[in-house]
Amino acid sequence: MSGTTQPKPLDGTGWIGKVLAGLILGAALAIGLMGILGLVFHADAQLKTAASQILRWFPGPVWGLVVAFSFLFRSPRQAWLTLVLVNAGVWVLFFLLHGVMA
């Protein structure tokens, strides 16, 4: 097993890049997921409905979780690339659903 390389351990290096990835791309991800849920629940502008209440409180915890989990990436580059790909998937799904359900 001398030919295998050990994965880089988690450490505190690059934390600013990971935080920025979580903050910036996490916000976009939370908004995209909120849009998908809004389309699925057929939410309207009535603030007293259950769907509106769920959508109102949904982005905060999601954004916080994305920022927290962004520290689990091995490098800032990996955090940015992964979150960009996840964001792209979420936003493509949102626009596809918007086109179908509109």
GUMIKE-313334 format. One line per 5 residues: number of its first residue (from 1); their letters; for each residue z, y, x of N, C-alpha, C. Coordinates in steps of 0.05 Angstrom, whole numbers. Example, Ala and Ser with C-alpha at 12.3 -4.5 7.8 and 13.67 -1.06 7.14 Angstrom:
2
1 = as = 156,-114,264,156,-90,246,156,-66,264 | 142,-45,257,143,-21,273,157,1,258 .
//
This chain:
102
1 = msgtt = 0,-24,16,0,0,0,0,25,17 | -7,23,42,-7,46,59,-31,65,53 | -51,54,39,-74,70,33,-71,88,9 | -50,84,-7,-46,101,-31,-31,126,-24 | -38,147,-37,-24,172,-32,-4,177,-55 .
6 = qpkpl = 18,188,-48,38,194,-68,31,220,-82 | 35,221,-109,30,246,-123,49,268,-114 | 40,292,-115,56,315,-107,80,317,-126 | 105,318,-115,128,320,-132,130,348,-146 | 143,348,-168,148,374,-181,167,391,-165 .
11 = dgtgw = 160,416,-161,177,434,-146,174,462,-158 | 187,481,-145,187,508,-156,164,525,-147 | 146,514,-131,124,531,-121,104,536,-143 | 93,560,-143,72,567,-162,83,573,-190 | 108,579,-192,120,582,-219,108,605,-234 .
16 = igkvl = 101,627,-220,90,650,-234,63,643,-247 | 47,628,-233,21,619,-245,25,601,-269 | 45,584,-267,50,566,-290,61,582,-314 | 78,601,-308,89,618,-330,67,634,-343 | 50,646,-327,28,662,-338,9,645,-354 .
21 = aglil = 3,621,-345,-14,602,-360,-1,596,-387 | 25,590,-386,39,584,-411,40,608,-430 | 45,631,-419,47,655,-437,20,663,-449 | 0,665,-432,-26,674,-442,-40,653,-458 | -43,629,-446,-58,608,-460,-41,595,-482 .
26 = gaala = -15,596,-479,3,586,-500,1,603,-525 | -2,629,-522,-5,646,-545,-31,640,-559 | -52,638,-544,-78,632,-556,-78,604,-570 | -64,585,-558,-62,558,-569,-46,559,-595 | -24,574,-596,-7,575,-620,-23,589,-642 .
31 = iglmg = -38,610,-636,-53,623,-657,-76,606,-667 | -89,591,-649,-110,573,-658,-99,551,-676 | -76,539,-668,-64,518,-685,-55,530,-712 | -45,555,-712,-38,568,-737,-62,571,-755 | -85,578,-743,-109,581,-758,-118,555,-770 .
36 = ilglv = -116,533,-755,-124,507,-765,-106,499,-789 | -79,503,-785,-61,497,-807,-66,514,-832 | -73,540,-827,-80,557,-849,-104,548,-865 | -124,538,-851,-147,527,-864,-141,501,-879 | -125,484,-867,-118,458,-879,-101,462,-904 .
41 = fhada = -82,480,-902,-63,485,-924,-76,504,-945 | -99,515,-940,-112,535,-958,-93,558,-963 | -81,568,-941,-62,590,-944,-75,616,-953 | -61,631,-968,-71,657,-977,-52,679,-968 | -55,703,-979,-39,725,-970,-12,727,-985 .
46 = qlkta = -6,709,-1002,19,709,-1016,41,701,-997 | 60,718,-992,80,713,-971,102,694,-981 | 104,690,-1007,126,673,-1017,119,644,-1020 | 94,636,-1013,87,608,-1016,97,593,-992 | 99,567,-995,109,549,-974,90,549,-950 .
51 = asqil = 64,549,-956,44,549,-934,46,574,-917 | 50,597,-930,53,622,-915,78,622,-898 | 100,611,-909,124,610,-894,122,592,-869 | 109,569,-873,105,551,-850,88,565,-829 | 66,578,-838,49,592,-818,63,615,-805 .
56 = rwfpg = 81,628,-819,95,651,-807,113,642,-784 | 126,620,-787,146,611,-768,135,591,-748 | 110,582,-751,99,561,-734,93,570,-705 | 81,594,-700,72,600,-673,95,603,-652 | 117,614,-661,139,619,-642,148,594,-627 .
61 = pvwgl = 157,573,-642,165,549,-628,143,535,-612 | 119,536,-622,97,524,-607,92,539,-581 | 92,565,-582,89,581,-558,111,575,-538 | 136,575,-548,158,569,-531,157,542,-518 | 148,522,-533,145,495,-522,123,494,-501 .
66 = vvafs = 101,508,-505,79,508,-486,89,521,-460 | 103,543,-462,114,557,-438,133,538,-423 | 151,525,-438,170,507,-426,156,483,-412 | 137,471,-426,123,448,-414,103,456,-392 | 97,481,-390,78,489,-369,91,485,-341 .
71 = flfrs = 117,484,-340,130,479,-314,127,450,-305 | 118,432,-323,115,404,-316,88,399,-302 | 71,418,-301,46,415,-286,52,415,-256 | 36,401,-241,40,399,-212,32,424,-197 | 13,439,-209,4,464,-196,-4,484,-217 .
76 = prqaw = -5,510,-210,-15,529,-229,-44,524,-237 | -60,515,-218,-88,509,-224,-90,488,-246 | -74,467,-243,-74,445,-264,-65,456,-291 | -45,474,-291,-35,485,-316,-57,501,-329 | -71,518,-314,-92,535,-325,-115,518,-336 .
81 = ltlvl = -124,499,-320,-147,482,-328,-140,466,-353 | -117,454,-353,-110,437,-376,-107,454,-401 | -93,477,-399,-89,493,-423,-115,506,-432 | -134,512,-414,-160,523,-422,-175,501,-437 | -174,477,-428,-188,455,-442,-176,450,-469 .
86 = vnagv = -150,450,-471,-136,446,-497,-143,469,-516 | -143,493,-505,-150,516,-522,-178,514,-532 | -196,507,-514,-224,504,-522,-227,484,-545 | -214,461,-542,-215,441,-564,-204,451,-590 | -181,465,-589,-169,475,-613,-186,496,-626 .
91 = wvlff = -198,515,-610,-214,536,-622,-241,525,-632 | -252,505,-619,-277,493,-629,-271,479,-656 | -248,465,-657,-241,452,-683,-236,473,-704 | -223,496,-697,-219,517,-717,-245,527,-728 | -264,534,-710,-289,545,-720,-306,525,-735 .
96 = llhgv = -304,499,-728,-317,478,-744,-305,476,-771 | -279,475,-773,-266,474,-799,-271,499,-815 | -271,522,-802,-276,547,-816,-304,547,-828 | -324,536,-813,-351,535,-823,-354,515,-846 | -339,493,-846,-340,473,-866,-325,481,-891 .
101 = ma = -301,493,-887,-283,499,-910,-287,526,-922 | -304,543,-910,-307,570,-920,-324,571,-944 .
//
